Amino acid sequence: MRLMICLLFSTFLSLPSLASEEKYSQSDLLDRPLMERYILNELKALRTEQQDLERRMIVEITDRELEVADKSLNYANVTVTYFFYIIAGVASLIAFVGWQSLRDFKHNTCVFR
């Protein structure tokens, strides 16, 4: 936006007026380096702003990617842990029920008490 304003400003300043063509041409020679320097400074400022924006966007994107990777690793860790607890619980239950069944089987089938 500033670049467009600078270009319009420089265009309007460089248009010679019909009434004072000689006076304007002399002042134009004096003002021309100042306008060029102003435009170059504005272009440099826009370029640095664009580079800063690009750097910030890259940092933000990488932070989000790291956050997603961290969440997915945490989810995988929790899932494996819960499955381990479930499997251990079921195995303990089966072992306990099986042990009771063996005790009952021995108790009921043993001839000598």
C-alpha positions, 0 to 999 in steps of 0.5 A, spaced: 500 500 500 505 504 501 509 502 495 503 504 491 502 511 494 509 512 493 509 511 486 503 515 485 506 521 489 512 520 485 508 520 478 504 527 481 511 530 483 514 529 476 508 531 472 510 538 469 505 544 470 504 548 464 505 555 468 511 554 471 515 549 467 522 552 468 521 553 475 519 546 476 524 543 472 529 546 476 526 544 483 525 537 480 532 536 479 533 538 486 528 534 489 529 528 484 534 524 488 530 525 495 524 522 491 528 516 489 531 515 496 524 516 499 522 510 494 528 506 495 527 507 503 520 505 502 522 499 498 527 496 503 522 497 509 517 493 505 522 488 503 524 487 510 517 487 513 516 481 508 522 477 510 520 478 518 513 476 516 516 470 512 520 468 518 515 469 523 510 464 519 516 459 518 517 459 526 509 459 527 508 453 522 514 449 525 511 450 532 505 447 530 508 441 527 512 440 533 506 441 537 502 436 533 508 431 533 508 431 541 500 430 541 501 424 537 507 421 541 503 422 547 497 419 544 501 413 542 504 412 549 498 413 553 494 408 548 500 403 549 500 404 557 492 403 557 492 396 553 498 394 557 494 395 563 488 392 560 492 386 558 495 385 565 488 386 568 485 380 564 491 376 565 490 376 572 483 375 572 484 369 568 489 366 572 485 368 579 479 364 576 483 358 573 487 357 580 480 357 583 478 352 578 484 348 579 483 348 587 475 346 586 477 341 581 482 338 586 478 338 592 472 335 588 476 329 585 481 327 590 479 321 593 483 321 599 482 327 604 
